[in-house]
Amino acid sequence: MRTGSEPATARSALRARFWLSVWGLVWAIFGTAAFALVGRPGWAAACGVLWLVITIDMTMILRHIRQGPHYQPGRDVPPYRPLEDPLPQHHPRYRRPPQHRHP
């Protein structure tokens, strides 16, 4: 059921993003060191920039995780606010579902 508030109530797999960032960080550090030892400064710099981007992303992910359920709701929080009472058919804001007409 769509409520129109999905962007505000969307959930993100922050812990999965964190562990994928750890995996990328390990490879970026390894790449920076390996290319520096082999004598490829361009590739080492590219891996170093990637290392920096991953570190910034990890800090943002950890910040959102530590902010608690407001940004990372648990499984007991529904993904949308359920309707308290549906509108009756005679209500002025009630809209009939579209009628599909086939030729």
Sine and cosine of phi, psi and omega as CSV:
sin_phi,cos_phi,sin_psi,cos_psi,sin_omega,cos_omega
0.00,0.00,0.82,-0.58,0.03,-1.00
-1.00,-0.03,0.69,-0.72,0.00,-1.00
-0.91,-0.41,-0.21,0.98,-0.05,-1.00
1.00,-0.03,-0.10,0.99,-0.01,-1.00
-0.95,-0.31,0.33,0.94,-0.08,-1.00
-0.86,0.50,-0.67,0.74,0.02,-1.00
-0.88,0.48,-0.53,0.85,-0.01,-1.00
-0.98,0.19,-0.44,0.90,-0.06,-1.00
-0.93,-0.36,0.19,0.98,-0.03,-1.00
-0.91,0.41,0.55,-0.84,0.01,-1.00
-0.95,-0.32,0.56,-0.83,0.01,-1.00
-0.85,-0.53,0.62,-0.79,0.03,-1.00
-0.99,0.13,0.97,0.25,-0.11,-0.99
-0.91,0.41,-0.61,0.79,-0.01,-1.00
-0.93,0.37,-0.59,0.80,0.08,-1.00
-0.92,0.40,-0.67,0.74,0.06,-1.00
-0.88,0.48,-0.62,0.78,0.00,-1.00
-0.89,0.46,-0.75,0.66,-0.04,-1.00
-0.93,0.36,-0.53,0.85,0.11,-0.99
-0.92,0.39,-0.58,0.81,0.07,-1.00
-0.92,0.39,-0.62,0.78,0.06,-1.00
-0.87,0.49,-0.70,0.71,0.03,-1.00
-0.86,0.51,-0.72,0.70,0.03,-1.00
-0.91,0.41,-0.61,0.79,0.02,-1.00
-0.89,0.45,-0.68,0.73,0.02,-1.00
-0.86,0.51,-0.71,0.70,-0.01,-1.00
-0.94,0.35,-0.56,0.83,0.04,-1.00
-0.92,0.39,-0.66,0.75,0.04,-1.00
-0.91,0.42,-0.70,0.71,0.03,-1.00
-0.88,0.48,-0.69,0.72,0.01,-1.00
-0.90,0.44,-0.66,0.75,0.02,-1.00
-0.88,0.48,-0.74,0.68,-0.01,-1.00
-0.92,0.40,-0.70,0.72,-0.05,-1.00
-0.91,0.42,-0.71,0.70,-0.01,-1.00
-0.94,0.34,-0.52,0.85,0.05,-1.00
-0.93,0.37,-0.64,0.77,0.01,-1.00
-0.94,0.34,-0.55,0.84,-0.02,-1.00
-0.98,0.20,-0.33,0.94,0.02,-1.00
1.00,-0.09,0.50,0.86,0.06,-1.00
-0.93,-0.36,0.99,0.11,-0.11,-0.99
-0.92,0.39,-0.51,0.86,0.01,-1.00
-0.91,0.42,-0.74,0.68,0.03,-1.00
-0.92,0.38,-0.58,0.81,0.05,-1.00
-0.90,0.43,-0.64,0.77,0.04,-1.00
-0.92,0.40,-0.64,0.77,0.02,-1.00
-0.89,0.45,-0.68,0.74,0.05,-1.00
-0.92,0.39,-0.57,0.83,0.05,-1.00
-0.91,0.41,-0.63,0.77,0.05,-1.00
-0.91,0.41,-0.67,0.75,0.05,-1.00
-0.88,0.47,-0.64,0.77,0.06,-1.00
-0.85,0.53,-0.71,0.71,0.01,-1.00
-0.90,0.44,-0.70,0.71,0.00,-1.00
-0.89,0.45,-0.67,0.74,0.01,-1.00
-0.91,0.42,-0.63,0.77,0.01,-1.00
-0.90,0.44,-0.68,0.74,0.04,-1.00
-0.90,0.44,-0.69,0.73,0.02,-1.00
-0.89,0.46,-0.66,0.75,0.01,-1.00
-0.90,0.44,-0.62,0.78,0.02,-1.00
-0.91,0.42,-0.61,0.79,0.04,-1.00
-0.93,0.37,-0.64,0.77,0.03,-1.00
-0.89,0.45,-0.73,0.69,0.02,-1.00
-0.89,0.45,-0.60,0.80,0.04,-1.00
-0.89,0.46,-0.69,0.72,0.00,-1.00
-0.93,0.36,-0.58,0.81,0.04,-1.00
-0.91,0.42,-0.68,0.73,-0.04,-1.00
-0.96,0.30,-0.30,0.95,0.03,-1.00
-0.96,0.29,-0.19,0.98,0.15,-0.99
1.00,0.02,-0.32,-0.95,-0.14,-0.99
-0.90,0.43,-0.29,0.96,0.03,-1.00
-0.87,0.49,-0.63,0.78,-0.01,-1.00
-0.97,-0.22,-0.30,0.95,0.00,-1.00
-0.71,-0.71,0.98,0.19,-0.05,-1.00
-0.92,0.39,0.49,-0.87,0.02,-1.00
-0.98,0.18,-0.06,-1.00,-0.04,-1.00
-0.95,0.31,-0.31,0.95,0.00,-1.00
-0.99,0.13,-0.14,0.99,0.01,-1.00
-1.00,-0.07,0.84,-0.54,-0.03,-1.00
-0.93,0.37,0.44,-0.90,-0.03,-1.00
-0.96,0.27,-0.13,0.99,0.04,-1.00
-0.51,-0.86,0.33,-0.95,0.04,-1.00
-0.99,0.10,0.91,-0.41,-0.02,-1.00
-0.92,0.38,0.46,-0.89,0.04,-1.00
-0.93,0.36,0.70,-0.71,0.02,-1.00
-0.95,0.32,-0.79,0.61,0.05,-1.00
-0.61,-0.79,0.83,-0.55,0.00,-1.00
-0.92,0.39,0.47,-0.88,-0.01,-1.00
-0.95,0.32,0.71,-0.71,0.08,-1.00
-0.94,0.33,0.31,-0.95,-0.08,-1.00
-0.92,0.40,-0.42,0.91,0.00,-1.00
-1.00,0.04,0.00,1.00,0.02,-1.00
-0.95,0.31,0.61,-0.79,-0.05,-1.00
-0.90,0.44,-0.44,0.90,-0.01,-1.00
-1.00,0.01,-0.05,1.00,-0.01,-1.00
-0.94,0.33,0.72,-0.69,0.03,-1.00
-0.89,-0.46,0.73,-0.69,0.06,-1.00
-0.95,0.30,0.57,-0.82,0.09,-1.00
-0.90,0.43,0.50,-0.86,-0.04,-1.00
-0.90,0.44,0.63,-0.78,0.03,-1.00
-1.00,-0.01,0.82,-0.57,0.03,-1.00
-1.00,0.03,0.81,-0.59,0.00,-1.00
-0.91,-0.42,0.79,-0.62,0.01,-1.00
-0.96,-0.27,0.60,-0.80,-0.02,-1.00
-0.94,0.35,0.00,0.00,0.00,0.00
